[in-house]
Amino acid sequence: MPKYRIGVLYDMWWVDEPAAAPPEAKTKKKAPAKKEKEVHQEVYEALRESGHNPIYLTVEGDDETLLGLAASKTDLLFNLTESYAGDDTKDMNIAAYLDLLGRRYTGAGPHALYLAQDKALAKKIFAFHGIRTPFFATVYRGRVDWSHDISFPVIVKPVREDGSIGIGFASVVESIKDLMERIDQIHTQFDSSALIEEYIEGREIYVGVLGNERPEALPLVELDLSRIPEGTPRIAGTEVKWDKGTEIYENTKPVYPEDLDEATVKRLQETAVAAFHALRLRDYGRIDMRLAPDGTAHVLEVNPNCWLSQKAEFAMAAKKAGRSYEALIHEIAELAMARYGAGNGG
């Protein structure tokens, strides 16, 4: 007998083709290029394998799907939404809407989503809690909102985007001229404050965290940037994350780092849990860090409701810890239900 009726909630939106195209050419913006399972399909199947009764639910950037969501009957919503009507700054609004409806859902609430999204604010919170993070400045159209005393090289990025959007190899600059040009690009493309961050040379380490009252730091996963061409900044920019078919994309893969001593691993995991707590994450999340050559760990950003594809870093870490994908998805659902006082379904 199914344990819970779980709505697998994900976002999609539609864009019109140019006027010359036929009416049937209205297409989904996020349609996959290949016939690969999308993450909502993977989660759905994992929940079904665990004995739950999952259904698909979507928010499509219109009132109709919001009303449909309000009318749906589920024990829990597995919240995989990343945007609303294509606006990835509004994932917090969806969580707030679920709170207004009084619905149970997995993952971060609106406060955590907001804090993690505003990278500058998150870094100030890290500093308050004694969590090391690169020094930074923020500037918007000539107005400096905040600034440490930082020196070149620096990396320039949008203050509110995720998924490496707005970050590329050209984001690392070493001169005033290049800095000003990059700031202007951020303002023009995103109409957003630019985050100017001290560039930390080092290794890109991801630490998954799972749980609530006593969250567990999962085994480390490293994005191996060692095969990026000499002289190119070793960062996880769009070239690394999204340019499929290129040599750089194919040569940068997540791996389990096997050469780190116990003390370093423990320090990274403890830092990750501290960052998880500082931004009030729930159930699960991924903390992205830089491990400098001197062994210091710098938190770059926190990813609530991180990508749950079976091939992604979080699932890799869970597998290393002995969890199958089905067990991981079931555990996230149980963690959420327990927060609402309704765990251990059966």
N, C-alpha and C positions, 0 to 999 in steps of 0.2 A: 504494500500500500504506500502511495507517495507520502513523503515526509512533510513537504510544504508545497504550496502553489506559489511559484516564484516568477515574477515578471522580469524578464531580461530586457532592461530598458536601455535603448541606445538612440542616438540622434542621427537624423538624416535630413537633407534639405535638397531643394530643387532649384535649378537655374535654367532660364530660357535660353535657347540657342538664338543666334542672330535672326532678324526678321525673315531673311531669305530662306531659312531652313523650314521644312514642313512642320506642322503642329506636333506631330508625333515625336519630334526630335527633342522634346523636353526630357532632360536626363538628370539622373542623380549625380550630384557633384562628387560624391565619395565612392563612386562605383570602382571596384577593383580592376586593375589592368589584367590580372590573371584569374583563372578559375580557382582561386585559393579560398579556403574558409576564412571568413572574417571573424573577429574576436567574439562578437555576440553569438555566432554559430558555435564556436568552440565552447563558450561558457554554457550555452543552452544544452549541448550534448553532454558536457561534464555533469551538469545538474541532473539530467535525466539518468545518466549512468549511476549516479549516487542515490537514485530512488525518488527524487523530487518530481514534481509535475510543473515543468517550466512552460511559460508562454512568452511570445515576443510582444513587446510594447515599444512604440516609437514616439519621439517628439520631433515634429517636422517643421517647426518654426511657424505654427499657426494655431489659432484658437481651437480648432476642431480636435487636433491631437491632444492638446492640453485638457480639453473637456473629456476626451476619451480616456485619458490617463486617470482623471479624477473619478470616472465611473467604473474603472476596472476593479476587479476583486482579486486580491492576492494577499498572501501572508507576508510577503517580502518582495521588495524591488531590488534586483541586482543592478545597481546604477553604473552603467558604462558610458553615460553621456559625456561628451567633451565640449559641446557647444550648443547654441540655440540659434537656428536660422543661419548657421555658418559663422556665428560670432563666438570665438572660443574664449572670450572674457565673461561669458554668461553661463558657464557651467554652474557657478555659485547660485544663480537665479533659479535654476532647475532644482537644486537641493533645497533652497528656501521654499519653493513651491511645494515640494514634497513634505516639508515641515508644516506648512500651512494646512495641507490636507490631512496631516496626522498619520502619514504613511511610514512604515518601516522601510529602510533602505540601507544598502551596504555602503561602506566607505565614508569619506569625509563629509562633514556638514558645511554649510555656507561660509562659516567663519574661517575654517581651515583652508577652504578653496580660495578665499580672498587673500588670506595671508601668504599662501604659497605663490599665488599669481603675482603679487606685487613684490618683485625680487628685492627692491630697495628696502621696503618695510620688513621683509623677512630677515634681511641681513642685520637690520637694527635690532631685531628681536634676538637673533643669534648672539650678537655682541653683548646684549643684556645678560644672557644666560652663560656667557663665557665660552661660547662655541666659536671656534676659529673660522673665519670666512675672509676672503680677500678684501682688502681695502677698496673703497669705491667712491664714485661721485655720481650725481644725477644732474642732468641739465635738460632744460626744455626751452628752445628758441631764445637762447641767450640768458636765461635765468638759471642760476645754479641753486638747486634745492638742498643739496648736501654734498660735502666733499671732505674726504680724508686728504692728507698730503701724500699723493701717489706719484709714482714716476713710471716712465716708459720701460718696457712695453706694457700696453694696456689692451684690453679687449672691450669692444663697444657692442652693445646689444640692446634690443628693445626691453624696456623695464617690465612689460606685462605679457610677453609671448612665451610659449613653451614649444617643445618638440624641435628645438634648435631653429625655429623660424626667425629669420633676420640675422642669423649667425653663420658666417662662412669664414674661409681662410683669410679673406681681406678684412675681417673684423679685428684682427690683431694688428695694431699699429705702433709705430715707433717714432713718429714725428708729429708736430703740431699740425702741419698741413694735412696729413692723412687722417688725423684725429678729427679735425674740423669737417673734412669731407664725409667721414663716416657718420658723424653726428647729424649732418644735414640729410644724409640718406635715410637715417632712422626717422627723423622728423617728417620727411616727405612721404616715405612709404607707409609709416604706421601712425603718423600724427601722435606720437608718443614721446615721453621722456626717454632720453638715452641713458643707459647705465654704462658708466665707464669704470671698468673693474681692473684691478691689478692682475696682470697675467701671471699665473702660477705655472711654471714649467714642472711637469711631473706626470704621473700615471692617472688615468681616468678610472676611478673605482666606483662601482654601484653597490649599495647595500640595501637589500630589501628588509623591511620590518613588518612583522605580522603579529597582531594582537592588540590588546587594549590596556588593561590595568598593568600587566607585566609583559609588554611586547617583546617578542623574540627577534633578534637580529639574525638574518639568514646568512649562509656562507657568501663570501665576497664574489662578485663578478667584475672582471676588468674588461673594458673596451680596449682591445689591443691596437694601439696607434703606432706601433713601432715600424710598420711598413709604409707609412706615409712618406713621400719623397723628402729627401734631405732639404732643409731650408724652408719647408712648409710647416706652419704652426700645427702642433699635434693637439687638435681640438676636435670635439664631436660636432662639427658644423653640418650644414645641409649637404655638403658634398659627401660626407661620411654616412649620414643617416638616410638620405632620400635619393641620391643620384644612382639609381640602380643601373647595372650594366657597365659602370665605369670601373677602372682598375682600383681607384681609391676605395670605392664602396665594397668591392669584392675582397680587398685586402685588409679591411678593418672589421673584425668579428669579435663578439664577446667570448671571453675565455675564463676559466677558473684560474686565478693566480696561485701558483704552487710554491713560489719562492719567498713568501712573506713569513716572517717569524711570528710566533704566537703573540708576543707583546704588541706588534703592529696590527695584527688582525683584531685583537681585543680592543685596541684604541679606536680603530675605525668603526667597529660595531657599536661601541659605547657612544661614540660621537653621533652615529646614525640614530640611535634610540633617543639621545638627548634632543636632536633636531626634530624627530618625530613628535616628541612630547611638546617641544617649544611652540610648534605651529598647530598643536591640537588635532593631529591626524587621528583617524580611527580605522580599525580593522587591518588596513594594509597600506603600504606606501614604499616608495623607493627614494633613497637619499643619494644624490650624486656628489662625489667628492674628488678632490685632487690630492694625491699623495706626493708631496714634494720630495726631492732627493734627500733632504735632511730628516725625513720621517714624519714631518708634521702633516696633519690632515686638515684640509680646508673644505668646508661645505660650500658647494656651488649653488645647489638648489634642492628643493624638496618637491617630490612628485606624489601628491595624494592621488588615490585611484589610478595608480600607474598602469601602463599597458599590460594587459593580461594574456596576450597571445602565448601559445605554447612555446614559441620560438624566442620570446622576449626574455630579458635579463631576470625579471622577477620569477617567472616560472622556472628558469634555469637554476636560480638559487634555491628555490623550493625543492627541485629535483635532487640537487646536491645534498639537501638536508633530509632526504628520504621520503619526500612526499610525491606521489603521482599527481598529474594535473587534475584528475578528478577529485583527489583528496584535498588539494589546495583550494579548489573552487568551493567544495563542500565546507571546508573549514572557514572560509571567508563568510559564507552564508550563516554558519553557526555563530561566529563571532558577532555578526550584526544582530541576529536574533537574541543573543544573550544580553546585548546592551539594552534591548527593549524588554528584558525580563521574560523572554519566550524561547529560550534555547532548548537544545536536545530534542529536536522533533523526531517523531517516529510513529 
